């Protein structure tokens, strides 16, 4: 790392290879020593050596692992079932939990668990690795230009041309969300179809597991069937703009106005920004799940297909439940968002700081 000054920090800072500005420890500054790893990060994408691009992909794996702390069974299955079930099936999140335990046992929560167990590590690696890369490219090729900088929203609050503004972090989030959607779409498609199989007897289920589900979809509908809901996934993940834009805003503010440690800032900024993301994106997730759990039709023999396009599913949600339909299952999702993503960001940023 090379020492650089930052207008966002009250002390001289070092720029990490992840593009984060890390101030030196004040005590060590007074003694003339660099406090490596002791400072507080901001999510600014300063000049990053190209050889360090791999770091985001490696650190993303650890982010995915951090998300596997039991949150899938507790919240994700309940969320999906509430989003896709008919009125009257469940009275609410607690009723969904009780019915699942009573009829299917605790194992009912783990239907569809295998795809995300593997997929989250891959998806977070691609998402956070590409996010880091897009941050650097946007800073070097777009936001370092004075004419572009002047047109950037809230540019007057972030005038330093050597750092990526929060708006730029949001744009990087959209690009990273689009990139990872090509991996996330089939993983989430398989996961949701397994999660809405309510039969306790495995012999009565259409899919015995993720591999069986993948094989049957490929055999009857090809690659297009596996990727059903891709553009709904891209649209849903375009709301990463709010996640990573707010993450940068929160991190800057906490760095300047609190004495929190780097991991603590990552935790709070990561958890709060994830909840901002879900507050803005949740209706699109409901529509996506309805599209992904719609019968495939044809030779698969699972029923007649109802939705051809994303907007067909969106209209169905409104027709069935009105505006409240777009928020069905929000509570378990919102409760899950903070701890899962807070720990994921702590893991990601920690690994980014430790990698050579």
C-alpha positions in Angstrom: 0.0 0.0 0.0 1.1 3.5 -0.7 0.6 6.5 1.6 -1.8 9.1 0.3 -3.7 12.0 1.8 -7.5 12.1 1.7 -9.7 15.2 2.0 -12.2 12.9 3.7 -10.0 12.1 6.6 -8.7 14.2 9.4 -5.4 12.3 9.3 -3.0 11.0 6.7 -4.4 7.8 5.2 -3.2 4.7 3.4 -5.1 3.5 0.3 -5.7 -0.2 0.5 -5.8 -2.4 -2.6 -9.5 -2.8 -2.2 -9.9 0.9 -2.9 -10.7 1.8 0.7 -9.0 4.7 2.4 -7.6 3.6 5.7 -6.4 6.4 8.0 -3.3 5.9 10.1 -3.7 5.6 13.8 -3.5 9.0 15.5 -1.1 7.9 18.2 1.2 6.3 15.7 1.0 9.4 13.5 2.3 11.4 16.4 5.2 9.0 16.8 5.8 8.9 13.1 4.8 5.3 12.6 2.2 4.0 10.1 -0.6 2.2 11.9 -1.3 -0.5 9.4 -4.8 -1.9 9.8 -5.6 0.3 12.8 -7.5 3.0 11.0 -11.1 3.3 9.9 -12.1 2.5 6.3 -14.2 4.5 3.9 -15.6 2.8 0.8 -13.8 5.2 -1.6 -12.4 3.6 -4.7 -9.0 5.3 -4.9 -6.3 4.3 -7.4 -5.9 0.5 -7.1 -3.1 -1.5 -8.6 -4.5 -3.7 -11.3 -2.6 -6.7 -10.0 -4.8 -6.6 -6.8 -8.1 -7.1 -8.7 -8.2 -10.7 -7.5 -8.7 -9.6 -3.9 -12.4 -8.8 -4.3 -13.1 -12.2 -5.7 -11.2 -14.0 -2.9 -12.7 -11.8 -0.2 -16.2 -12.4 -1.6 -15.9 -16.1 -0.9 -15.5 -15.3 2.8 -18.5 -13.0 2.6 -20.6 -15.9 1.2 -19.4 -18.2 4.0 -20.4 -15.6 6.6 -23.9 -15.6 5.3 -24.3 -19.3 6.0 -24.7 -18.7 9.7 -28.1 -20.5 9.9 -30.1 -17.6 8.4 -31.3 -19.6 5.4 -33.3 -22.1 7.4 -34.7 -19.5 9.8 -35.8 -16.8 7.4 -35.4 -17.5 3.7 -37.7 -20.4 3.3 -40.4 -18.6 5.3 -40.0 -15.5 3.1 -40.3 -17.4 -0.1 -43.4 -19.4 1.0 -45.2 -16.2 2.2 -44.3 -14.5 -1.1 -45.7 -17.2 -3.3 -48.5 -18.9 -1.3 -52.2 -18.3 -1.9 -54.3 -16.1 0.5 -55.4 -18.1 3.5 -52.5 -20.6 3.3 -50.6 -18.9 6.0 -51.8 -16.3 8.5 -48.4 -14.8 8.8 -44.7 -15.6 9.4 -45.3 -17.4 12.7 -48.1 -19.5 11.3 -45.8 -20.4 8.4 -43.1 -21.5 10.8 -45.6 -23.6 12.9 -47.2 -25.2 9.9 -43.8 -26.1 8.4 -42.6 -27.7 11.6 -46.0 -29.5 12.2 -46.3 -30.9 8.7 -42.7 -31.3 7.5 -40.6 -31.2 10.5 -37.5 -29.0 11.0 -36.1 -30.4 7.7 -38.8 -28.5 5.9 -36.9 -25.3 6.4 -33.9 -26.8 4.6 -35.6 -27.5 1.3 -33.6 -25.7 -1.3 -30.7 -25.1 1.1 -28.0 -26.8 -1.0 -28.0 -24.3 -4.0 -27.4 -21.2 -1.8 -24.9 -23.1 0.4 -22.7 -23.4 -2.6 -24.1 -20.6 -4.6 -23.6 -17.8 -2.0 -19.9 -18.3 -2.0 -19.7 -18.2 -5.8 -22.2 -15.3 -6.1 -20.6 -13.2 -3.4 -17.2 -13.8 -5.0 -18.5 -12.6 -8.4 -20.6 -9.8 -7.0 -17.9 -8.3 -4.6 -15.0 -9.0 -7.0 -16.7 -7.3 -9.9 -17.9 -4.5 -7.6 -14.3 -3.8 -6.6 -13.3 -3.9 -10.3 -16.1 -1.6 -11.4 -15.3 0.9 -8.7 -11.8 1.2 -9.9 -12.8 1.5 -13.6 -15.4 4.1 -12.9 -13.0 6.2 -10.9 -10.2 6.0 -13.5 -12.3 6.4 -16.6 -15.4 8.4 -15.6 -15.5 10.2 -12.3 -11.9 11.5 -12.4 -13.0 13.8 -15.2 -13.9 17.3 -13.9 -16.8 17.7 -16.3 -18.4 14.4 -15.1 -17.6 15.1 -11.5 -19.4 18.5 -11.7 -22.6 16.8 -12.9 -22.5 14.1 -10.2 -25.4 14.4 -7.7 -24.1 15.8 -4.4 -20.7 16.3 -5.9 -20.2 19.4 -3.8 -20.2 17.3 -0.6 -17.5 14.9 -2.1 -15.1 17.1 -4.0 -12.0 15.0 -3.8 -11.3 13.9 -7.4 -9.1 11.0 -6.2 -12.1 9.2 -4.6 -15.1 7.6 -6.1 -18.3 9.5 -5.1 -21.2 7.7 -3.4 -23.2 8.0 -6.7 -20.3 6.2 -8.4 -20.5 3.4 -5.8 -24.2 3.1 -6.6 -23.5 2.7 -10.4 -20.8 0.1 -9.6 -23.5 -1.7 -7.6 -25.8 -1.8 -10.6 -23.1 -3.2 -12.8 -22.1 -5.8 -10.2 -25.7 -6.8 -9.7 -26.2 -7.3 -13.4 -23.0 -9.4 -13.6 -23.8 -11.7 -10.8 -27.4 -12.2 -12.0 -26.2 -14.6 -14.6 -25.1 -16.9 -11.8 -27.8 -16.0 -9.3 -30.8 -16.5 -11.6 -30.5 -20.3 -12.0 -29.4 -20.8 -8.3 -32.4 -18.9 -7.0 -34.7 -20.6 -9.6 -33.8 -24.0 -8.3 -33.9 -22.9 -4.7 -37.4 -21.4 -4.9 -38.9 -24.4 -6.7 -37.6 -26.7 -3.9 -38.8 -24.4 -1.2 -42.4 -24.4 -2.3 -42.7 -28.2 -2.3 -45.0 -28.7 0.7 -45.2 -32.5 0.7 -43.6 -34.1 3.7 -43.3 -37.4 1.8 -40.3 -37.1 -0.5 -42.0 -39.6 -2.9 -44.8 -37.1 -3.5 -42.4 -34.2 -4.4 -41.7 -33.4 -8.1 -38.1 -32.8 -7.3 -36.0 -35.0 -5.0 -33.3 -32.4 -4.8 -31.4 -29.6 -6.6 -29.7 -32.0 -9.1 -32.9 -33.7 -10.0 -34.6 -30.3 -10.4 -31.8 -29.0 -12.7 -31.9 -32.2 -14.8 -35.7 -32.1 -15.2 -35.7 -28.5 -16.2 -32.9 -29.0 -18.7 -34.5 -32.1 -20.2 -37.9 -30.4 -20.7 -37.1 -26.7 -21.2 -33.4 -26.5 -21.9 -31.1 -23.7 -20.7 -33.9 -21.1 -21.2 -36.0 -23.0 -18.6 -33.2 -23.0 -16.1 -32.7 -19.3 -16.7 -36.3 -18.4 -16.3 -36.6 -15.2 -14.4 -33.2 -13.9 -15.5 -34.3 -10.4 -16.4 -36.5 -10.2 -13.2 -33.3 -11.0 -11.3 -31.3 -8.3 -13.2 -34.1 -5.8 -12.4 -34.1 -6.8 -8.7 -30.4 -6.6 -8.4 -30.3 -3.2 -10.1 -31.4 -1.9 -6.6 -27.8 -2.6 -5.5 -27.5 1.1 -6.4 -29.1 1.9 -3.1 -27.1 -0.8 -1.2 -23.6 0.2 -2.2 -24.4 3.9 -2.5 -25.8 4.1 1.1 -22.9 1.8 2.3 -20.4 4.4 1.1 -22.4 7.3 2.6 -22.8 5.6 6.0 -19.1 4.5 6.1 -17.9 8.0 5.3 -20.2 9.5 8.0 -19.2 6.9 10.7 -15.5 7.4 9.8 -15.7 11.1 10.3 -18.1 11.3 13.2 -17.5 8.3 15.4 -14.6 6.5 17.1 -15.7 3.0 16.0 -13.2 0.5 14.8 -13.0 -0.6 11.2 -14.9 -3.9 11.7 -17.6 -2.1 13.7 -18.1 0.4 10.9 -18.3 -2.4 8.4 -20.8 -4.2 10.6 -23.2 -1.2 11.1 -22.8 0.3 7.7 -23.2 -3.2 6.1 -26.3 -4.1 8.1 -28.1 -0.7 7.7 -27.3 -0.4 4.0 -28.6 -4.0 3.4 -31.9 -3.0 5.0 -32.1 0.1 2.8 -31.6 -2.2 -0.2 -34.5 -4.4 0.9 -36.8 -1.5 1.6 -36.3 -0.3 -2.0 -36.2 -3.7 -3.8 -38.6 -5.9 -1.9 -41.6 -5.6 -4.3 -39.4 -6.6 -7.2 -38.2 -9.7 -5.3 -41.8 -10.7 -4.7 -42.6 -10.5 -8.4 -39.4 -12.4 -9.2 -40.3 -15.2 -6.9 -43.8 -15.5 -8.3 -42.3 -15.8 -11.8 -39.8 -18.4 -10.7 -42.4 -20.6 -8.9 -44.9 -20.4 -11.7 -45.6 -23.8 -13.3 -43.1 -24.6 -16.1 -45.8 -26.4 -18.1 -45.2 -28.7 -21.1 -43.6 -32.1 -20.7 -42.7 -31.4 -17.1 -46.3 -31.8 -16.2 -46.4 -29.4 -13.2 -49.4 -27.4 -14.4 -50.2 -24.6 -16.8 -47.9 -21.7 -17.1 -49.5 -18.4 -16.0 -46.9 -15.8 -16.5 -45.0 -15.2 -19.7 -43.3 -12.0 -18.6 -42.3 -10.1 -15.5 -45.1 -7.7 -15.8 -47.7 -10.5 -15.9 -46.5 -11.7 -12.5 -46.5 -8.1 -11.2 -50.1 -7.6 -12.3 -51.1 -10.9 -10.7 -49.7 -9.8 -7.3 -51.6 -6.6 -7.4 -54.8 -8.2 -8.7 -54.7 -10.8 -5.9 -53.7 -8.7 -2.9 -53.4 -5.1 -3.9 -50.3 -3.0 -2.9 -49.9 -5.0 0.3 -49.1 -8.1 -1.9 -45.8 -6.6 -2.9 -44.7 -6.6 0.8 -45.9 -10.1 1.8 -43.1 -11.9 3.7 -41.2 -8.7 4.3 -40.8 -9.1 8.1 -38.6 -12.3 8.1 -36.6 -10.9 5.2 -36.0 -7.6 7.0 -35.0 -9.4 10.2 -32.6 -11.5 8.3 -31.0 -8.7 6.3 -29.1 -7.0 9.1 -27.2 -9.8 10.8 -26.5 -11.8 7.6 -25.1 -8.9 5.6 -23.5 -7.1 8.5 -21.3 -10.2 9.2 -20.7 -10.7 5.4 -19.3 -7.1 5.1 -17.1 -7.5 8.2 -15.7 -10.7 6.6 -15.3 -9.2 3.2 -13.6 -5.9 4.4 -11.4 -7.8 6.9 -10.1 -10.2 4.2 -9.6 -7.2 1.8 -7.4 -5.5 4.4 -5.4 -8.6 5.2 -4.6 -9.8 1.7 -1.1 -8.8 0.4 
